[in-house]
Structures are given as structure tokens and as C-alpha cells.
Amino acid sequence: MSDLPAAHQPKVSVIVPTKNVERTMERCLRSIAAQSWGNVELVVVDNFSTDSTFEVAQQYADTAVQAGPERSAQRNLAIDLATGDYILWIDADMVLTPRVIEDAMDYALARDLTGVFIPEVTVGDGFWTACRALERKCYVGVEMIEAPRLIKRSWFVENGGFVADVAGQEDAELRMRMLDQGVPMGHIETYILHDEGRMTFADIMRKRYYYGKSLPAYNRAQPGAISKQGAATLQAMVKGLPILAGDPVHGAALVGLRACEAVAYAAGAASVNLTNRRAA
């Protein structure tokens, strides 16, 4: 199928939500423009950035608009604006390797798949970023942790988009819906680079606390999914012990980091539950 002229290839709409991401924005969008798959559309929805993010988006995107209030709502608007047969959703700190769309599309079309899982490889500087990169190696191919990134647009039309009040677990909620429906999905090995920069312990904890605030909404949308995902994460870490053992310093730190992240998630969820009880 990839041998067909671009005009005869199914169109892939790449959707990117953004907010103040000028550090990674241009590299992300240039990687989309450089894809080997010929029929690609780029839709950017920017959440009123105060840096140069939106100006960069306007240089590269087929459609660039500004809207909020959160990443899930931005993605849903991007899907509405998209005209492609397939949606590839990524974040602005991701870089597509040159053949990732072509390989995902060839795989999907050959098997008539609704979704394709695409692995991520973390890149960046610093100790904690190296821990995250090591962690991702343990998760490759684990459906309860990764998320399908290339999805038929018709599935979104029939099933709705991302759950708007879930921030941080919206990709997991989407995956759970697709798994529960038993839609045909598969995995490719071609990867996406995730440029997480120089992560600090404090930044990680703040982000997990923030994401924890949407855990009650995620649990309402997908009852039991949190425990299933936790069990899958533990199993992946156990299975990945040889990987962790190959880098014992970062591996040991990662185990401690995951425990601290669990506490931060729980604290964020508890803060929302307490606020709701006081308001009731």
C-alpha cells in the first residue's frame, strides 16, 4: 500500500495538543512533515500559549487553532477538524521516526486493524530521565500500559473521543474502551521518541499529584481499570528484572520512584475526594 502515490493512500491526520512547548515544538512538527507516508495532515490545537508555540504551529500545520481547557478537549476538537481516514495522536514533546506512520499504516491495512500500538523511547538528560527511559523498556508490548496511537477515525466518530474530565489517564481510558470492545489492534516495533528533557524528582511528583486529581474521574469512566493497570505494571517490572539488573543504579532508583509516584497519585486523588465531600 505504501507504494501507491500519496493521492491514493488513506489520509492520516496527526493531531497535536499544545501549550507553551516551544522547546520541543519545531522538532516535533518537522518530524511529522518528514514522514515517508505521503498523505499526512497536521492539526494543532494550542491552549493559548504565551511563548512562540502557536507561531511555530502556524508555520507547519494544515490547521492550527487555539482552544482549551485541557489536553483531552483539545484532542477532541482536533479530531473534529481532521479530515483523515486515520488519526495519529501524539504530544508536542514527541518526535516521529521517519517511517513510523508508514509502518503503522502498512500493518493496519494488511490486517484491517482499528488501532495500532506504537512504542515510545524516552530521550533527554539527567538521572531521573534515564530512570524513565529504563522503565519504558519494560513496558514495550504490554497492552495494559501502552496505548494505541493510530486509530481509525470512524471509531472516534462512533464511540466519542477522549473523556474530557480525565487528565493524565485519558490515553489509558481510551485503551480500556477499545480493549473492552475487542476491536482489532496490533503492535509495531517502529518507535516514537519522547523528549522528556531533564526530569527532576520534584517535577515528577508535581505531575503525578496533578494527574492523581483525575483518578476519581478515570475510575468512574473505567471501574476496576486502576487496579488492573497497577497489576500489569508490577508484572511488567518483574518480567523486566533482567533489564533493570543491567543498569542496577537506575533500576533501584526506578523502584523507589514508582513507590513515590503511587503516593503522589493517591494524594492527588484524595484531595479531590475531600473537596467533593466538603461540597456535598
C-alpha positions as CSV (number, residue, x, y, z in Angstrom):
1,M,0.0,0.0,0.0
2,S,2.9,2.4,0.8
3,D,4.0,2.0,-2.9
4,L,0.8,3.8,-4.0
5,P,1.0,7.5,-5.0
6,A,0.2,9.8,-2.0
7,A,-3.1,10.8,-3.5
8,H,-4.3,7.2,-3.4
9,Q,-3.0,6.5,0.1
10,P,-5.5,6.7,3.0
11,K,-5.0,10.1,4.7
12,V,-3.5,10.1,8.3
13,S,-4.4,13.1,10.4
14,V,-1.8,13.8,13.1
15,I,-3.3,15.7,15.9
16,V,-1.1,17.6,18.5
17,P,-2.4,19.5,21.5
18,T,0.0,22.2,22.7
19,K,0.6,24.7,25.4
20,N,3.9,26.6,26.0
21,V,6.1,23.9,24.4
22,E,8.4,26.0,22.3
23,R,11.4,23.9,23.4
24,T,10.2,20.8,21.5
25,M,7.6,22.2,19.1
26,E,9.5,22.7,15.9
27,R,11.3,19.3,16.2
28,C,8.0,17.6,16.7
29,L,6.3,19.2,13.7
30,R,9.3,18.8,11.4
31,S,9.3,15.1,12.1
32,I,5.7,14.9,11.0
33,A,6.4,16.8,7.8
34,A,9.3,14.4,7.1
35,Q,7.3,11.2,7.2
36,S,7.7,8.7,4.4
37,W,3.9,8.2,4.2
38,G,2.8,10.7,1.6
39,N,-0.8,11.5,2.6
40,V,-0.4,13.2,6.0
41,E,-2.4,16.1,7.5
42,L,-1.3,18.0,10.6
43,V,-3.8,19.5,13.0
44,V,-2.6,21.5,16.0
45,V,-4.9,22.8,18.8
46,D,-3.0,25.2,21.1
47,N,-4.2,26.1,24.5
48,F,-3.4,29.9,24.2
49,S,0.4,29.6,24.6
50,T,2.3,32.6,25.9
51,D,5.5,31.6,24.1
52,S,6.2,31.0,20.4
53,T,4.4,27.7,20.3
54,F,1.4,28.9,18.2
55,E,3.5,30.8,15.8
56,V,5.6,27.7,15.1
57,A,2.4,25.6,14.7
58,Q,1.1,28.0,12.1
59,Q,4.2,27.5,10.0
60,Y,3.8,23.8,9.8
61,A,0.2,22.8,10.4
62,D,-2.5,22.4,7.8
63,T,-4.9,23.5,10.5
64,A,-3.9,25.4,13.7
65,V,-6.4,26.8,16.1
66,Q,-6.5,27.9,19.7
67,A,-8.8,26.3,22.3
68,G,-8.8,24.8,25.8
69,P,-9.3,24.0,28.5
70,E,-7.3,20.7,28.7
71,R,-5.5,18.2,26.6
72,S,-8.5,15.8,26.1
73,A,-10.7,18.6,24.9
74,Q,-8.0,19.8,22.6
75,R,-7.6,16.4,21.1
76,N,-11.4,16.1,20.6
77,L,-11.5,19.4,18.8
78,A,-8.6,18.3,16.6
79,I,-10.4,15.1,15.7
80,D,-13.5,17.1,14.7
81,L,-11.3,19.3,12.5
82,A,-9.4,16.4,11.0
83,T,-10.3,15.1,7.5
84,G,-8.2,11.9,7.5
85,D,-9.2,8.3,7.5
86,Y,-6.9,7.6,10.5
87,I,-6.0,9.6,13.5
88,L,-2.4,9.6,15.0
89,W,-2.4,11.4,18.3
90,I,0.8,12.5,19.9
91,D,2.1,15.1,22.3
92,A,4.3,18.1,21.3
93,D,7.3,16.6,23.1
94,M,7.3,13.6,20.8
95,V,9.3,13.1,17.6
96,L,8.2,10.6,14.9
97,T,10.9,8.5,13.5
98,P,10.8,8.8,9.6
99,R,8.9,5.5,8.8
100,V,6.6,5.3,11.9
101,I,3.4,6.3,10.0
102,E,4.2,4.2,7.0
103,D,4.9,1.1,9.1
104,A,1.8,1.6,11.3
105,M,-0.4,2.1,8.2
106,D,1.0,-0.8,6.3
107,Y,0.5,-3.0,9.4
108,A,-3.0,-1.8,10.0
109,L,-4.1,-2.0,6.3
110,A,-2.7,-5.5,5.8
111,R,-4.7,-6.8,8.8
112,D,-7.7,-4.5,8.8
113,L,-6.9,-3.2,12.3
114,T,-8.8,-0.4,14.1
115,G,-5.8,0.6,16.2
116,V,-2.0,0.2,16.3
117,F,0.2,0.4,19.4
118,I,3.4,2.3,18.8
119,P,6.2,2.1,21.4
120,E,7.9,5.1,22.9
121,V,11.6,5.6,23.7
122,T,12.4,8.3,26.3
123,V,15.2,10.6,25.5
124,G,16.6,13.5,27.5
125,D,19.2,14.4,30.0
126,G,19.7,13.7,33.7
127,F,19.4,10.9,36.2
128,W,15.6,10.7,36.5
129,T,15.1,10.8,32.7
130,A,17.5,7.8,32.5
131,C,15.2,6.0,35.0
132,R,12.2,6.8,32.9
133,A,13.9,5.5,29.8
134,L,14.8,2.3,31.6
135,E,11.2,1.9,32.7
136,R,9.8,2.3,29.2
137,K,11.9,-0.6,28.1
138,C,10.0,-2.9,30.5
139,Y,6.6,-1.8,29.0
140,V,7.1,-2.5,25.3
141,G,4.3,-4.6,24.0
142,V,2.2,-4.5,27.2
143,E,-1.3,-3.5,26.2
144,M,-2.4,-2.6,29.7
145,I,0.3,0.1,29.9
146,E,0.9,1.3,26.3
147,A,-1.8,3.0,24.2
148,P,-3.0,2.6,20.6
149,R,-1.8,5.8,18.9
150,L,-3.0,5.2,15.3
151,I,-6.8,4.7,15.3
152,K,-9.4,4.7,12.5
153,R,-11.3,8.0,12.6
154,S,-14.5,6.1,12.2
155,W,-14.0,4.6,15.7
156,F,-13.9,8.0,17.2
157,V,-17.0,9.1,15.3
158,E,-18.9,6.0,16.6
159,N,-17.5,5.9,20.1
160,G,-16.7,9.5,21.0
161,G,-13.3,10.9,21.7
162,F,-11.2,11.3,24.9
163,V,-13.1,11.8,28.2
164,A,-12.8,15.5,28.8
165,D,-12.5,15.4,32.6
166,V,-9.7,12.8,32.7
167,A,-6.3,14.4,32.5
168,G,-3.3,12.2,32.6
169,Q,-5.2,8.9,32.2
170,E,-7.1,9.8,29.0
171,D,-5.0,7.6,26.9
172,A,-5.5,4.7,29.3
173,E,-9.2,5.3,29.4
174,L,-9.3,5.2,25.6
175,R,-7.3,2.0,25.5
176,M,-9.6,0.3,28.0
177,R,-12.7,1.2,25.9
178,M,-11.1,-0.3,22.9
179,L,-9.9,-3.5,24.7
180,D,-13.3,-3.9,26.3
181,Q,-14.9,-3.8,22.8
182,G,-12.5,-6.3,21.5
183,V,-11.6,-4.1,18.5
184,P,-8.8,-5.5,16.3
185,M,-5.5,-3.9,17.3
186,G,-1.8,-4.8,16.8
187,H,1.7,-3.7,17.7
188,I,4.6,-2.4,15.6
189,E,8.3,-2.1,16.6
190,T,8.9,1.2,14.9
191,Y,9.1,3.7,17.8
192,I,8.3,7.3,18.7
193,L,10.9,9.4,20.6
194,H,9.5,11.0,23.7
195,D,11.7,14.0,24.6
196,E,11.1,14.4,28.3
197,G,14.0,16.8,28.7
198,R,15.8,16.9,32.1
199,M,13.3,15.5,34.5
200,T,13.6,16.3,38.2
201,F,12.2,14.3,41.1
202,A,10.1,17.4,42.2
203,D,8.7,17.8,38.7
204,I,7.7,14.2,38.5
205,M,5.9,14.3,41.9
206,R,4.1,17.5,41.0
207,K,2.9,16.0,37.7
208,R,1.8,12.8,39.4
209,Y,-0.1,14.7,42.0
210,Y,-1.9,16.7,39.3
211,Y,-2.7,13.5,37.3
212,G,-3.9,12.0,40.5
213,K,-6.7,14.6,40.7
214,S,-8.4,13.0,37.7
215,L,-8.1,9.4,39.1
216,P,-11.7,9.6,40.5
217,A,-13.0,10.6,37.1
218,Y,-11.0,7.8,35.5
219,N,-12.4,5.3,38.0
220,R,-15.9,6.4,37.2
221,A,-15.3,6.0,33.5
222,Q,-13.5,2.7,33.8
223,P,-14.3,0.9,37.1
224,G,-11.5,-1.5,38.1
225,A,-9.1,-0.2,35.5
226,I,-6.7,1.3,38.0
227,S,-6.1,-1.9,39.8
228,K,-5.7,-3.8,36.5
229,Q,-3.2,-1.3,35.3
230,G,-1.3,-1.4,38.6
231,A,-1.1,-5.2,38.4
232,A,0.1,-5.0,34.8
233,T,2.8,-2.5,35.8
234,L,4.0,-4.7,38.6
235,Q,4.1,-7.8,36.3
236,A,6.0,-5.8,33.6
237,M,8.5,-4.7,36.2
238,V,9.0,-8.2,37.4
239,K,9.3,-9.5,33.9
240,G,11.7,-6.7,33.2
241,L,14.1,-7.5,36.1
242,P,16.9,-8.6,33.7
243,I,16.6,-5.1,32.0
244,L,16.7,-3.4,35.4
245,A,19.6,-5.6,36.6
246,G,21.6,-4.5,33.5
247,D,21.5,-0.9,35.0
248,P,21.3,-1.5,38.7
249,V,21.8,2.1,39.8
250,H,18.9,3.5,37.7
251,G,16.9,0.3,38.2
252,A,17.0,0.6,42.0
253,A,16.1,4.3,41.8
254,L,13.2,3.4,39.5
255,V,11.7,1.1,42.0
256,G,11.8,3.8,44.6
257,L,10.5,6.4,42.2
258,R,7.5,4.2,41.3
259,A,6.6,3.9,45.0
260,C,6.8,7.7,45.4
261,E,4.7,8.2,42.3
262,A,2.0,6.0,43.8
263,V,1.9,8.1,46.9
264,A,1.7,11.3,44.8
265,Y,-1.2,9.9,42.7
266,A,-3.0,8.9,45.8
267,A,-2.6,12.3,47.4
268,G,-4.0,14.0,44.3
269,A,-7.0,11.7,44.2
270,A,-7.5,12.2,48.0
271,S,-7.5,16.0,47.6
272,V,-10.3,15.8,45.0
273,N,-12.4,13.4,47.1
274,L,-12.0,15.6,50.1
275,T,-13.1,18.7,48.1
276,N,-16.1,16.8,46.8
277,R,-17.2,15.6,50.2
278,R,-17.0,19.2,51.6
279,A,-19.1,20.4,48.7
280,A,-21.7,17.7,49.1
